[in-house]
Amino acid sequence: MIKAAKASSPWDVRVGVHVGPVVAGVVGRKHALFDVWGNTVNTASRIESHGIINGVNVSKEALAEIGDQCVYDRLEKCEAKGLGTIDMYNVLELVGSGSGSATKKRRQCNN
């Protein structure tokens, strides 16, 4: 049954990544759950929901951390409620660390 479901309708997945401080903790007493909160989590969620399906979508701040290790496209800016305008990028592929080739491969879409 699972095999048939995957064959007829592939999963669509989006990932949103942002960097920054978070607050973490355990919620509940009977059935304890670990959770994280904060502006960083909200921003990552907005990036995920406005990003490309089947893509890893990152913020400008996250790209600053990994930009020399990946090939990416610039996406349209998104307006996020309560957060303002967010610059978004889609990671296309990772490049070997220390190779220096990512700088030559960077692409930007015209917005």
Secondary structure in CASP SS format (residue, H / E / C, confidence):
PFRMAT SS
TARGET T0000
AUTHOR 0000-0000-0000
METHOD secondary structure of the structure
MODEL  1
M C 1.00
I H 1.00
K H 1.00
A H 1.00
A H 1.00
K H 1.00
A H 1.00
S H 1.00
S C 1.00
P C 1.00
W C 1.00
D C 1.00
V C 1.00
R E 1.00
V E 1.00
G E 1.00
V E 1.00
H C 1.00
V C 1.00
G C 1.00
P C 1.00
V C 1.00
V E 1.00
A E 1.00
G E 1.00
V E 1.00
V E 1.00
G C 1.00
R C 1.00
K C 1.00
H C 1.00
A C 1.00
L E 1.00
F E 1.00
D E 1.00
V E 1.00
W E 1.00
G C 1.00
N H 1.00
T H 1.00
V H 1.00
N H 1.00
T H 1.00
A H 1.00
S H 1.00
R H 1.00
I H 1.00
E H 1.00
S H 1.00
H H 1.00
G C 1.00
I C 1.00
I C 1.00
N C 1.00
G E 1.00
V E 1.00
N E 1.00
V E 1.00
S E 1.00
K H 1.00
E H 1.00
A H 1.00
L H 1.00
A H 1.00
E H 1.00
I H 1.00
G H 1.00
D H 1.00
Q H 1.00
C E 1.00
V E 1.00
Y E 1.00
D E 1.00
R E 1.00
L C 1.00
E C 1.00
K C 1.00
C E 1.00
E E 1.00
A E 1.00
K C 1.00
G C 1.00
L C 1.00
G E 1.00
T E 1.00
I E 1.00
D C 1.00
M E 1.00
Y E 1.00
N E 1.00
V E 1.00
L E 1.00
E E 1.00
L E 1.00
V C 1.00
G C 1.00
S C 1.00
G C 1.00
S C 1.00
G C 1.00
S C 1.00
A H 1.00
T H 1.00
K H 1.00
K H 1.00
R C 1.00
R C 1.00
Q C 1.00
C C 1.00
N C 1.00
N C 1.00
END
